């Protein structure tokens, strides 16, 4: 059961990866100048939003650790346990 679940997660990850490569390859085609600009801006916005979200989470963890607040695991630890099914 666990092996099938791991295989399914791996397959989904590969599908997302190949689909992303396909979408980004449109920027290399001629006459897709607008798409190229849109794709660049969209990817930059996604990256900046992820960096901002992770920065906020890390700062929250540092401040809660400094205050000595222990709530049965931090948000990042809970997310890690959820992701790895611990």
Beta strands, then each sheet from edge to edge (+ up, - down):
end
